[in-house]
Amino acid sequence: MSTTESPSHFNNLETLSTRELLAGINSVDQTVPQVVARALPQIEALVEATVERLQRGGRLFYIGAGTSGRLGVLDASECPPTFGVPQGLVIGLIAGGDTAIRQAVENAEDDAQQAWRDLTAHNINDDDMLVGIAASGRTPYVIGGMAIARRHGIATGCIVCNPDSSVAALADFPVEVVTGPEFVTGSTRMKAGTAQKLVLNMLTTATMIRLGKVKGNKMVDMQLSNLKLVDRGERMIMEELGIGQDKAAELLKLHGSVRAALAAYHGH
């Protein structure tokens, strides 16, 4: 049996008080960052390979089912507003299509051919990086997509939560974060999902920094899509240039991004 499906170390959950339930969940959650820390060398290799492909014009693809698929879609969707990169540089695909983001699609993860069909709709090629996300490490949708991608010379990575999995065996750059049994047996949206989210945060954040999308510690290319982000942008410019908010707001409105505003100011 896979470790993510092994019995919880807690029992008779229905007899516990709310505080006892919360304390139990919190106690096992604290093990997740330690597991991710042990995988840092694997994550480093995946980041380096991803940076190399994006530098030569490639893209980053995620494939997954259920929680894993949703996490990939989430990470991909947050890259354009955070880093100002174009839609389609990071692409998240989920078994069952976009409907599956909101509700489970029966048997979608069991079709071993569908992921490749989904990938070819985006014209995936050997400049791209494909990362399979699967807590179990045995999802047919992910296995099938990665196997065919490898035959086409496409680099593969993965984020899995079991050791010695079929998905990891198909990955050139495997990341294995072995999270063990869940608080509720088999509920991999919990510890396993948290570990996958942490790795995805690392993968795209480190990659985008390496690609020059962050200056100092600031998101200078972020999209100014709401008032909070406009305010953040103005504060970045004020701090960087030592000017007042009115002038910062004027520069930001004129140039459209923090990076462009700073460049224009320094250019003068």
Backbone as CSV, one residue per row, in Angstrom:
resi,resn,N_x,N_y,N_z,CA_x,CA_y,CA_z,C_x,C_y,C_z
1,MET,0.844,-1.198,0.000,0.000,0.000,0.000,0.880,1.249,0.000
2,SER,0.458,2.277,-0.718,1.207,3.528,-0.741,1.127,4.199,0.626
3,THR,2.166,4.979,0.954,2.180,5.605,2.279,1.067,6.633,2.424
4,THR,0.670,7.278,1.338,-0.414,8.267,1.444,-1.756,7.604,1.728
5,GLU,-1.869,6.305,1.459,-3.109,5.568,1.712,-3.045,4.766,3.004
6,SER,-1.918,4.787,3.690,-1.784,3.983,4.904,-2.601,4.590,6.047
7,PRO,-2.977,3.779,7.045,-3.897,4.245,8.081,-3.362,5.426,8.871
8,SER,-4.257,6.314,9.222,-3.921,7.459,10.061,-3.361,6.991,11.405
9,HIS,-2.477,7.812,11.965,-1.969,7.524,13.317,-2.989,7.909,14.394
10,PHE,-4.082,8.530,13.969,-5.141,8.935,14.895,-6.352,8.040,14.650
11,ASN,-7.116,7.789,15.681,-8.281,6.923,15.528,-9.464,7.513,16.302
12,ASN,-10.644,6.951,16.026,-11.877,7.398,16.685,-12.042,8.922,16.590
13,LEU,-11.809,9.438,15.395,-11.825,10.892,15.213,-13.169,11.503,15.610
14,GLU,-14.233,10.742,15.394,-15.565,11.287,15.686,-15.791,11.496,17.184
15,THR,-14.934,10.926,18.011,-15.086,11.094,19.462,-14.284,12.287,19.996
16,LEU,-13.469,12.908,19.145,-12.603,13.991,19.600,-13.343,15.327,19.600
17,SER,-12.920,16.206,20.499,-13.474,17.562,20.528,-12.914,18.361,19.354
18,THR,-13.515,19.498,19.075,-13.008,20.354,18.001,-11.552,20.729,18.258
19,ARG,-11.224,21.117,19.491,-9.839,21.496,19.804,-8.891,20.321,19.593
20,GLU,-9.305,19.120,19.977,-8.447,17.948,19.782,-8.248,17.653,18.297
21,LEU,-9.310,17.815,17.509,-9.180,17.629,16.064,-8.194,18.627,15.473
22,LEU,-8.344,19.887,15.844,-7.472,20.929,15.298,-6.017,20.715,15.719
23,ALA,-5.807,20.331,16.980,-4.450,20.086,17.465,-3.817,18.907,16.729
24,GLY,-4.618,17.879,16.464,-4.095,16.726,15.736,-3.706,17.084,14.318
25,ILE,-4.577,17.798,13.610,-4.265,18.217,12.235,-3.016,19.086,12.224
26,ASN,-2.949,20.023,13.158,-1.804,20.924,13.218,-0.506,20.171,13.502
27,SER,-0.581,19.161,14.345,0.638,18.425,14.708,1.210,17.683,13.505
28,VAL,0.349,17.110,12.672,0.880,16.402,11.501,1.268,17.377,10.389
29,ASP,0.576,18.519,10.313,0.946,19.524,9.311,2.376,20.018,9.519
30,GLN,2.817,20.060,10.766,4.152,20.583,11.054,5.268,19.709,10.488
31,THR,4.954,18.494,10.109,5.973,17.622,9.525,6.226,17.932,8.045
32,VAL,5.312,18.661,7.403,5.392,18.844,5.951,6.617,19.651,5.518
33,PRO,6.900,20.821,6.125,8.085,21.563,5.683,9.389,20.791,5.855
34,GLN,9.438,19.909,6.859,10.641,19.103,7.056,10.835,18.129,5.898
35,VAL,9.728,17.557,5.431,9.787,16.639,4.299,10.227,17.394,3.033
36,VAL,9.673,18.581,2.831,10.044,19.390,1.661,11.519,19.772,1.727
37,ALA,12.017,20.090,2.915,13.433,20.459,3.068,14.347,19.334,2.594
38,ARG,13.962,18.100,2.861,14.787,16.968,2.443,14.816,16.809,0.920
39,ALA,13.820,17.379,0.260,13.742,17.269,-1.203,14.380,18.460,-1.921
40,LEU,15.007,19.384,-1.202,15.562,20.581,-1.838,16.530,20.275,-2.996
41,PRO,17.405,19.278,-2.876,18.276,19.000,-4.027,17.490,18.597,-5.281
42,GLN,16.404,17.837,-5.104,15.570,17.474,-6.246,14.854,18.693,-6.814
43,ILE,14.347,19.542,-5.938,13.653,20.752,-6.393,14.627,21.664,-7.137
44,GLU,15.843,21.766,-6.629,16.872,22.577,-7.286,17.113,22.108,-8.717
45,ALA,17.241,20.800,-8.902,17.485,20.253,-10.248,16.319,20.565,-11.178
46,LEU,15.086,20.468,-10.668,13.915,20.762,-11.489,13.857,22.244,-11.850
47,VAL,14.164,23.123,-10.897,14.180,24.563,-11.179,15.220,24.886,-12.246
48,GLU,16.428,24.368,-12.091,17.498,24.667,-13.051,17.096,24.229,-14.461
49,ALA,16.505,23.054,-14.568,16.089,22.552,-15.879,14.955,23.382,-16.454
50,THR,14.054,23.845,-15.583,12.929,24.674,-16.031,13.414,26.035,-16.514
51,VAL,14.318,26.648,-15.760,14.887,27.939,-16.156,15.535,27.831,-17.531
52,GLU,16.307,26.778,-17.715,16.996,26.587,-18.998,16.001,26.544,-20.155
53,ARG,14.902,25.839,-19.969,13.921,25.715,-21.063,13.154,27.012,-21.291
54,LEU,12.792,27.700,-20.222,12.085,28.966,-20.399,12.991,30.023,-21.024
55,GLN,14.285,29.971,-20.713,15.220,30.925,-21.312,15.319,30.748,-22.829
56,ARG,15.104,29.540,-23.301,15.191,29.313,-24.754,13.817,29.345,-25.425
57,GLY,12.832,29.896,-24.720,11.526,30.098,-25.326,10.504,29.028,-25.046
58,GLY,10.843,28.080,-24.166,9.909,27.013,-23.829,8.895,27.446,-22.777
59,ARG,8.038,26.510,-22.429,6.983,26.755,-21.453,7.026,25.679,-20.371
60,LEU,6.306,25.936,-19.290,6.168,24.981,-18.189,4.731,24.482,-18.170
61,PHE,4.558,23.167,-18.279,3.241,22.532,-18.231,3.103,21.727,-16.948
62,TYR,1.902,21.760,-16.360,1.541,20.871,-15.263,0.396,19.973,-15.724
63,ILE,0.456,18.706,-15.356,-0.691,17.823,-15.529,-0.972,17.131,-14.193
64,GLY,-2.255,16.994,-13.872,-2.634,16.332,-12.632,-4.132,16.095,-12.601
65,ALA,-4.569,15.338,-11.618,-5.995,15.048,-11.436,-6.402,15.425,-10.018
66,GLY,-7.670,15.789,-9.847,-8.181,16.107,-8.517,-7.420,17.246,-7.863
67,THR,-7.108,17.085,-6.570,-6.390,18.125,-5.839,-5.085,18.483,-6.530
68,SER,-4.336,17.489,-6.971,-3.056,17.749,-7.626,-3.233,18.596,-8.877
69,GLY,-4.255,18.278,-9.672,-4.521,19.056,-10.871,-4.917,20.481,-10.542
70,ARG,-5.751,20.639,-9.512,-6.191,21.984,-9.118,-5.017,22.828,-8.644
71,LEU,-4.098,22.220,-7.916,-2.927,22.961,-7.438,-2.068,23.440,-8.605
72,GLY,-1.936,22.611,-9.638,-1.186,23.022,-10.818,-1.852,24.174,-11.542
73,VAL,-3.173,24.083,-11.694,-3.934,25.164,-12.341,-3.796,26.452,-11.529
74,LEU,-3.871,26.339,-10.209,-3.724,27.508,-9.337,-2.364,28.161,-9.530
75,ASP,-1.310,27.371,-9.483,0.032,27.930,-9.603,0.224,28.603,-10.961
76,ALA,-0.243,27.948,-12.015,-0.099,28.509,-13.365,-0.861,29.825,-13.485
77,SER,-2.062,29.866,-12.909,-2.905,31.054,-13.056,-2.343,32.253,-12.307
78,GLU,-1.508,31.999,-11.297,-0.977,33.103,-10.497,0.314,33.689,-11.045
79,CYS,0.931,33.036,-12.026,2.202,33.544,-12.556,2.053,34.849,-13.341
80,PRO,1.056,34.996,-14.234,0.940,36.271,-14.958,0.710,37.482,-14.045
81,PRO,-0.255,37.435,-13.092,-0.423,38.630,-12.253,0.749,38.901,-11.333
82,THR,1.415,37.851,-10.871,2.513,38.040,-9.917,3.787,38.519,-10.597
83,PHE,4.090,37.940,-11.747,5.390,38.184,-12.372,5.306,38.895,-13.719
84,GLY,4.089,39.213,-14.173,3.938,39.931,-15.425,4.297,39.126,-16.656
85,VAL,4.319,37.804,-16.526,4.630,36.961,-17.687,3.350,36.727,-18.482
86,PRO,3.473,36.393,-19.765,2.262,36.205,-20.574,1.469,34.975,-20.157
87,GLN,0.153,35.054,-20.358,-0.678,33.852,-20.231,-0.121,32.804,-21.184
88,GLY,-0.012,31.576,-20.716,0.483,30.526,-21.586,1.950,30.213,-21.411
89,LEU,2.667,30.955,-20.560,4.044,30.572,-20.252,4.050,29.396,-19.280
90,VAL,3.117,29.426,-18.318,2.911,28.314,-17.383,1.468,27.867,-17.574
91,ILE,1.286,26.598,-17.897,-0.031,26.068,-18.268,-0.379,24.895,-17.354
92,GLY,-1.509,24.994,-16.659,-1.977,23.909,-15.807,-3.122,23.166,-16.466
93,LEU,-2.989,21.861,-16.593,-4.020,21.015,-17.191,-4.500,20.007,-16.155
94,ILE,-5.815,19.836,-16.081,-6.398,18.937,-15.085,-7.257,17.896,-15.784
95,ALA,-7.175,16.675,-15.309,-7.995,15.591,-15.853,-9.470,15.958,-15.730
96,GLY,-10.197,15.865,-16.824,-11.600,16.247,-16.820,-11.833,17.660,-17.293
97,GLY,-10.741,18.403,-17.581,-10.879,19.767,-18.088,-11.271,20.756,-17.007
98,ASP,-11.578,21.988,-17.424,-11.824,23.059,-16.458,-13.010,22.785,-15.531
99,THR,-13.970,21.969,-15.972,-15.081,21.588,-15.092,-14.565,20.960,-13.800
100,ALA,-13.463,20.207,-13.924,-12.925,19.471,-12.778,-12.256,20.379,-11.756
101,ILE,-12.046,21.648,-12.101,-11.493,22.579,-11.118,-12.480,22.760,-9.971
102,ARG,-13.784,22.770,-10.302,-14.816,23.041,-9.298,-15.481,21.780,-8.760
103,GLN,-15.557,20.748,-9.571,-16.239,19.536,-9.099,-15.577,18.303,-9.710
104,ALA,-15.658,17.209,-8.980,-15.019,15.978,-9.437,-15.672,15.492,-10.728
105,VAL,-14.836,15.035,-11.662,-15.325,14.440,-12.907,-15.031,12.945,-12.850
106,GLU,-16.073,12.145,-12.875,-15.958,10.709,-12.652,-15.019,10.047,-13.654
107,ASN,-14.082,9.281,-13.150,-13.149,8.463,-13.937,-12.184,9.265,-14.805
108,ALA,-12.163,10.586,-14.689,-11.300,11.387,-15.566,-9.832,11.026,-15.400
109,GLU,-9.423,10.715,-14.175,-8.002,10.458,-13.949,-7.566,9.089,-14.472
110,ASP,-8.530,8.252,-14.863,-8.195,6.889,-15.280,-7.899,6.757,-16.773
111,ASP,-8.053,7.836,-17.543,-7.795,7.809,-18.990,-6.328,8.123,-19.235
112,ALA,-5.548,7.117,-19.592,-4.104,7.276,-19.768,-3.740,8.005,-21.053
113,GLN,-4.704,8.200,-21.964,-4.421,8.876,-23.243,-4.801,10.355,-23.222
114,GLN,-5.660,10.761,-22.281,-6.236,12.103,-22.354,-5.209,13.211,-22.119
115,ALA,-4.252,12.992,-21.239,-3.279,14.055,-20.949,-2.508,14.436,-22.211
116,TRP,-2.120,13.440,-23.003,-1.379,13.768,-24.223,-2.263,14.532,-25.204
117,ARG,-3.535,14.176,-25.281,-4.453,14.946,-26.126,-4.542,16.391,-25.635
118,ASP,-4.615,16.554,-24.306,-4.679,17.902,-23.738,-3.396,18.682,-24.037
119,LEU,-2.261,18.016,-23.946,-0.972,18.676,-24.179,-0.786,19.049,-25.652
120,THR,-1.197,18.161,-26.539,-1.021,18.456,-27.970,-1.924,19.601,-28.413
121,ALA,-3.031,19.827,-27.696,-3.876,20.989,-28.006,-3.113,22.298,-27.784
122,HIS,-2.069,22.242,-26.958,-1.219,23.413,-26.702,0.114,23.317,-27.453
123,ASN,0.211,22.357,-28.374,1.415,22.209,-29.206,2.690,22.065,-28.367
124,ILE,2.626,21.230,-27.332,3.814,20.990,-26.514,4.937,20.463,-27.396
125,ASN,6.174,20.878,-27.091,7.323,20.445,-27.893,8.554,20.293,-27.018
126,ASP,9.674,19.928,-27.616,10.847,19.575,-26.821,11.605,20.776,-26.249
127,ASP,11.085,21.989,-26.426,11.614,23.142,-25.696,10.931,23.296,-24.338
128,ASP,9.841,22.564,-24.120,9.008,22.740,-22.931,9.409,21.791,-21.806
129,MET,8.930,22.099,-20.610,9.077,21.232,-19.440,7.692,20.773,-19.002
130,LEU,7.539,19.478,-18.786,6.279,18.904,-18.323,6.460,18.366,-16.910
131,VAL,5.635,18.833,-15.984,5.689,18.371,-14.594,4.378,17.674,-14.255
132,GLY,4.461,16.403,-13.928,3.303,15.642,-13.484,3.141,15.771,-11.975
133,ILE,1.929,16.093,-11.538,1.653,16.255,-10.110,0.697,15.145,-9.698
134,ALA,1.123,14.312,-8.752,0.290,13.172,-8.350,0.705,12.732,-6.949
135,ALA,-0.165,12.938,-5.989,0.169,12.526,-4.622,0.479,11.032,-4.568
136,SER,-0.360,10.233,-5.216,-0.180,8.778,-5.190,1.035,8.346,-5.992
137,GLY,1.351,9.096,-7.038,2.417,8.695,-7.951,1.998,7.613,-8.918
138,ARG,0.686,7.361,-8.998,0.237,6.274,-9.875,-1.003,6.663,-10.696
139,THR,-1.273,7.943,-10.852,-2.445,8.411,-11.582,-2.296,8.133,-13.076
140,PRO,-3.191,7.358,-13.686,-3.034,7.007,-15.109,-2.970,8.227,-16.032
141,TYR,-3.770,9.241,-15.773,-3.745,10.468,-16.585,-2.331,11.047,-16.638
142,VAL,-1.663,11.078,-15.488,-0.316,11.655,-15.404,0.714,10.704,-16.004
143,ILE,0.604,9.426,-15.667,1.561,8.439,-16.194,1.519,8.417,-17.720
144,GLY,0.316,8.376,-18.274,0.190,8.317,-19.731,0.768,9.539,-20.408
145,GLY,0.462,10.719,-19.873,0.982,11.951,-20.460,2.488,12.028,-20.406
146,MET,3.069,11.640,-19.285,4.520,11.708,-19.142,5.222,10.679,-20.017
147,ALA,4.647,9.482,-20.116,5.268,8.432,-20.928,5.336,8.846,-22.396
148,ILE,4.245,9.395,-22.907,4.234,9.804,-24.317,5.131,11.017,-24.524
149,ALA,5.122,11.943,-23.569,5.994,13.115,-23.674,7.458,12.706,-23.766
150,ARG,7.854,11.744,-22.960,9.252,11.287,-22.999,9.609,10.705,-24.363
151,ARG,8.664,9.997,-24.966,8.923,9.424,-26.293,9.102,10.505,-27.346
152,HIS,8.558,11.701,-27.059,8.708,12.833,-27.975,9.877,13.739,-27.581
153,GLY,10.710,13.282,-26.660,11.901,14.034,-26.289,11.646,15.242,-25.407
154,ILE,10.516,15.250,-24.714,10.161,16.377,-23.839,10.641,16.075,-22.416
155,ALA,11.295,17.039,-21.803,11.797,16.867,-20.437,10.640,16.762,-19.463
156,THR,10.801,15.902,-18.475,9.724,15.662,-17.517,10.210,15.820,-16.082
157,GLY,9.350,16.392,-15.267,9.555,16.445,-13.828,8.294,15.934,-13.151
158,CYS,8.321,15.824,-11.835,7.101,15.413,-11.128,7.153,15.896,-9.693
159,ILE,5.978,15.941,-9.078,5.857,16.173,-7.640,4.946,15.079,-7.113
160,VAL,5.527,14.131,-6.384,4.779,12.990,-5.861,5.016,12.866,-4.362
161,CYS,4.132,12.129,-3.695,4.205,12.024,-2.236,4.367,10.593,-1.744
162,ASN,4.722,9.689,-2.646,5.049,8.312,-2.291,6.420,7.967,-2.849
163,PRO,7.158,7.072,-2.200,8.461,6.668,-2.729,8.305,5.654,-3.865
164,ASP,9.290,5.636,-4.755,9.394,4.590,-5.785,8.118,4.460,-6.623
165,SER,7.584,5.582,-7.079,6.312,5.560,-7.793,6.514,5.453,-9.300
166,SER,5.446,5.073,-9.988,5.474,4.984,-11.451,5.681,6.352,-12.088
167,VAL,5.081,7.384,-11.506,5.256,8.737,-12.047,6.711,9.176,-11.910
168,ALA,7.310,8.962,-10.748,8.707,9.361,-10.555,9.640,8.622,-11.506
169,ALA,9.315,7.379,-11.811,10.155,6.598,-12.730,10.163,7.191,-14.130
170,LEU,9.130,7.962,-14.470,9.036,8.578,-15.792,9.578,10.008,-15.798
171,ALA,10.077,10.483,-14.678,10.521,11.871,-14.571,12.037,11.966,-14.694
172,ASP,12.485,12.880,-15.557,13.914,13.198,-15.610,14.331,13.937,-14.352
173,PHE,13.399,14.706,-13.791,13.681,15.531,-12.614,12.586,15.296,-11.566
174,PRO,12.637,14.134,-10.890,11.581,13.825,-9.918,11.748,14.604,-8.623
175,VAL,10.623,15.012,-8.049,10.596,15.577,-6.702,9.672,14.693,-5.880
176,GLU,10.244,14.054,-4.868,9.498,13.111,-4.036,9.431,13.668,-2.611
177,VAL,8.243,14.098,-2.216,8.027,14.604,-0.858,7.111,13.602,-0.159
178,VAL,7.710,12.695,0.578,6.989,11.543,1.134,6.364,11.960,2.462
179,THR,5.071,12.282,2.395,4.380,12.898,3.528,3.765,11.897,4.491
180,GLY,3.661,10.615,4.116,3.141,9.613,5.037,1.634,9.656,5.182
181,PRO,1.116,8.942,6.187,-0.339,8.847,6.348,-0.970,10.196,6.688
182,GLU,-2.199,10.366,6.221,-2.942,11.594,6.476,-3.713,11.503,7.799
183,PHE,-4.131,12.643,8.331,-4.921,12.681,9.562,-6.220,11.902,9.363
184,VAL,-6.889,12.142,8.228,-8.010,11.307,7.797,-7.452,10.384,6.723
185,THR,-7.485,9.095,6.950,-6.804,8.144,6.081,-7.124,8.382,4.599
186,GLY,-6.072,8.587,3.813,-6.205,8.725,2.364,-6.607,10.103,1.873
187,SER,-6.808,11.075,2.777,-7.264,12.409,2.367,-6.062,13.258,1.954
188,THR,-5.582,13.022,0.726,-4.331,13.648,0.285,-4.476,15.118,-0.077
189,ARG,-5.679,15.666,0.060,-5.805,17.127,-0.078,-5.173,17.825,1.122
190,MET,-4.810,17.058,2.154,-4.290,17.635,3.397,-2.764,17.726,3.352
191,LYS,-2.046,16.835,4.017,-0.583,16.957,4.053,0.048,16.888,2.667
192,ALA,-0.375,15.933,1.864,0.222,15.780,0.538,-0.022,17.031,-0.304
193,GLY,-1.255,17.545,-0.258,-1.569,18.754,-1.014,-0.765,19.949,-0.540
194,THR,-0.574,20.050,0.771,0.231,21.146,1.316,1.673,21.047,0.831
195,ALA,2.229,19.842,0.851,3.603,19.652,0.369,3.717,20.017,-1.105
196,GLN,2.751,19.592,-1.914,2.780,19.918,-3.339,2.706,21.421,-3.554
197,LYS,1.849,22.105,-2.783,1.740,23.567,-2.900,3.057,24.242,-2.559
198,LEU,3.731,23.784,-1.518,5.014,24.371,-1.142,6.043,24.187,-2.258
199,VAL,6.072,23.016,-2.862,7.028,22.767,-3.945,6.699,23.621,-5.163
200,LEU,5.412,23.734,-5.499,5.013,24.580,-6.627,5.383,26.034,-6.372
201,ASN,5.172,26.518,-5.154,5.602,27.875,-4.807,7.084,28.063,-5.091
202,MET,7.871,27.097,-4.660,9.323,27.167,-4.850,9.693,27.133,-6.331
203,LEU,9.052,26.229,-7.057,9.408,26.026,-8.466,9.200,27.306,-9.270
204,THR,8.010,27.875,-9.222,7.773,29.042,-10.074,8.403,30.305,-9.498
205,THR,8.431,30.456,-8.179,9.040,31.664,-7.608,10.537,31.697,-7.903
206,ALA,11.237,30.597,-7.643,12.678,30.566,-7.910,12.959,30.717,-9.404
207,THR,12.141,30.063,-10.234,12.333,30.172,-11.679,12.163,31.611,-12.146
208,MET,11.108,32.271,-11.693,10.851,33.646,-12.136,11.923,34.611,-11.627
209,ILE,12.417,34.389,-10.423,13.523,35.221,-9.934,14.754,35.023,-10.802
210,ARG,15.051,33.774,-11.115,16.198,33.483,-11.992,16.026,34.095,-13.379
211,LEU,14.793,34.249,-13.826,14.516,34.850,-15.130,14.455,36.376,-15.073
212,GLY,14.707,36.965,-13.898,14.781,38.412,-13.784,13.460,39.106,-13.544
213,LYS,12.457,38.365,-13.045,11.128,38.942,-12.864,10.929,39.591,-11.496
214,VAL,11.958,39.592,-10.672,11.909,40.234,-9.357,13.131,41.140,-9.237
215,LYS,12.949,42.335,-8.672,14.062,43.258,-8.445,14.193,43.482,-6.954
216,GLY,15.382,43.211,-6.407,15.544,43.267,-4.952,14.729,42.147,-4.343
217,ASN,13.608,42.504,-3.732,12.669,41.485,-3.248,11.257,41.812,-3.695
218,LYS,11.128,42.596,-4.769,9.823,43.129,-5.143,9.341,42.631,-6.504
219,MET,8.004,42.504,-6.599,7.357,42.034,-7.827,7.198,43.209,-8.798
220,VAL,8.295,43.640,-9.400,8.262,44.871,-10.197,7.512,44.702,-11.519
221,ASP,7.221,43.461,-11.910,6.489,43.224,-13.154,5.037,42.831,-12.920
222,MET,4.572,42.897,-11.664,3.212,42.442,-11.365,2.182,43.261,-12.142
223,GLN,1.058,42.599,-12.449,-0.041,43.284,-13.124,-0.810,44.131,-12.114
224,LEU,-1.136,45.351,-12.504,-1.822,46.284,-11.607,-3.324,46.116,-11.770
225,SER,-3.831,44.981,-11.326,-5.193,44.567,-11.659,-6.234,44.938,-10.609
226,ASN,-5.798,45.518,-9.490,-6.764,46.006,-8.500,-6.122,47.100,-7.662
227,LEU,-6.917,47.752,-6.836,-6.434,48.904,-6.077,-5.328,48.520,-5.099
228,LYS,-5.419,47.325,-4.521,-4.379,46.874,-3.596,-3.032,46.802,-4.292
229,LEU,-3.025,46.276,-5.515,-1.769,46.115,-6.236,-1.239,47.450,-6.746
230,VAL,-2.145,48.354,-7.132,-1.713,49.706,-7.512,-1.047,50.385,-6.311
231,ASP,-1.676,50.257,-5.136,-1.106,50.837,-3.915,0.251,50.220,-3.606
232,ARG,0.369,48.903,-3.769,1.653,48.239,-3.535,2.708,48.762,-4.506
233,GLY,2.314,48.921,-5.753,3.244,49.435,-6.751,3.719,50.842,-6.424
234,GLU,2.788,51.680,-5.998,3.164,53.055,-5.627,4.156,53.044,-4.470
235,ARG,3.906,52.177,-3.478,4.817,52.108,-2.329,6.204,51.605,-2.733
236,MET,6.257,50.666,-3.681,7.554,50.202,-4.190,8.334,51.351,-4.806
237,ILE,7.650,52.147,-5.611,8.310,53.262,-6.289,8.741,54.325,-5.284
238,MET,7.886,54.626,-4.315,8.234,55.599,-3.276,9.489,55.166,-2.520
239,GLU,9.527,53.891,-2.156,10.665,53.367,-1.398,11.943,53.376,-2.232
240,GLU,11.829,52.967,-3.485,13.001,52.857,-4.354,13.570,54.234,-4.713
241,LEU,12.685,55.210,-4.935,13.130,56.502,-5.462,13.129,57.614,-4.422
242,GLY,12.537,57.337,-3.250,12.495,58.362,-2.218,11.632,59.553,-2.600
243,ILE,10.498,59.262,-3.242,9.592,60.326,-3.678,8.240,60.158,-2.992
244,GLY,7.391,61.175,-3.113,6.078,61.136,-2.495,5.088,60.294,-3.285
245,GLN,3.932,60.030,-2.650,2.949,59.141,-3.274,2.346,59.738,-4.541
246,ASP,2.121,61.041,-4.561,1.520,61.646,-5.750,2.421,61.454,-6.964
247,LYS,3.705,61.688,-6.782,4.658,61.514,-7.890,4.758,60.041,-8.284
248,ALA,4.777,59.152,-7.290,4.837,57.718,-7.561,3.605,57.266,-8.340
249,ALA,2.438,57.738,-7.927,1.195,57.376,-8.613,1.212,57.870,-10.053
250,GLU,1.738,59.071,-10.254,1.830,59.634,-11.612,2.743,58.789,-12.499
251,LEU,3.899,58.401,-11.962,4.841,57.567,-12.724,4.237,56.209,-13.053
252,LEU,3.567,55.612,-12.058,3.002,54.280,-12.267,1.899,54.316,-13.318
253,LYS,1.041,55.317,-13.241,-0.046,55.439,-14.212,0.497,55.688,-15.618
254,LEU,1.556,56.474,-15.716,2.127,56.825,-17.012,2.815,55.636,-17.673
255,HIS,3.519,54.825,-16.870,4.377,53.782,-17.444,3.810,52.367,-17.317
256,GLY,2.812,52.152,-16.459,2.079,50.895,-16.462,2.638,49.765,-15.637
257,SER,3.889,49.882,-15.174,4.444,48.864,-14.285,5.522,49.494,-13.430
258,VAL,5.817,48.858,-12.302,6.860,49.374,-11.417,8.193,49.389,-12.147
259,ARG,8.520,48.319,-12.848,9.804,48.245,-13.543,9.944,49.381,-14.562
260,ALA,8.898,49.587,-15.363,8.954,50.622,-16.396,9.043,52.017,-15.779
261,ALA,8.315,52.224,-14.670,8.367,53.515,-13.992,9.768,53.796,-13.460
262,LEU,10.394,52.803,-12.830,11.749,52.972,-12.294,12.749,53.233,-13.418
263,ALA,12.608,52.487,-14.504,13.530,52.658,-15.636,13.408,54.048,-16.236
264,ALA,12.157,54.517,-16.383,11.951,55.839,-16.962,12.521,56.939,-16.056
265,TYR,12.313,56.787,-14.759,12.814,57.798,-13.806,14.334,57.840,-13.845
266,HIS,14.970,56.653,-13.818,16.440,56.603,-13.847,16.962,57.085,-15.196
267,GLY,16.169,56.870,-16.239,16.569,57.310,-17.574,16.672,58.816,-17.692
268,HIS,15.912,59.506,-16.850,15.968,60.965,-16.860,17.113,61.473,-15.993
